[in-house]
Structure formats: C-alpha cells, structure tokens
Amino acid sequence: MRERTGAVLENGFSDHVLVCTHERDSEYACCADAHGRDVSEAVRTWLRDRGVFWSRVHVAETSCLGLCSAEGTAIAIHPRNRWYSDVVPADVPDLLAAEFGPEATRLGVEGTPP
C-alpha cells in the first residue's frame, strides 16, 4: 500500500465530485435509470470547459450514495460535504456554478453554505 495524499495535493487537486451511476435489478429506483451517466458526462463537460477537470477537480462514478430517486441522480461534492439528489443533466451547470463559481474559481473550499 502507498499513501499518496501529498502527491495528489501537490498536483493541485482540491475537489472531488462523486456521481452515482448505480444500477440494480429491483423495484427500487436507481441512479443508472435516472440519467446517472448523462449527469456524469454533463459534470465532466462543465469542468472541462473551465479547464479544471482532472487538474483541480476529479470526478468519479460511484455505486449507491444512498439518495436513490427515480427523478434524477445523486451527487456528492467533497471536501465540501455537499449532497444532492434528483439531479438531471440540465441541473448540472447551475449546481456546479453555485458550488465552484461560474468559472470554477472557488475550488478547495470546505463546508460551503448552500
């Protein structure tokens, strides 16, 4: 095992956006059926357009975040400890602009109020 925190921080990493794309075969809602992959791609596009994707902000598709809904997908943003549900692709620009600033200049902030 290698602890890599220093190397990651040295490279400028400041935020992590987790997007649920969990798929399940059951009667319960899952993010895969609620546009999970489309939301994930919208997040990546927004960050790429501002030049911070994989430099300052990492994005990961995850399993269940525990905010299941048929209305949209779940997103968590860390280290801000911010959690969202029912996110559809059209919501992503406003959500990320509110969190990171319109041009993604508010990065690395913990516990940002809504």
Order of alpha helices (4+ residues) and beta strands (2+ residues): alpha-beta-alpha-beta-beta-beta-alpha
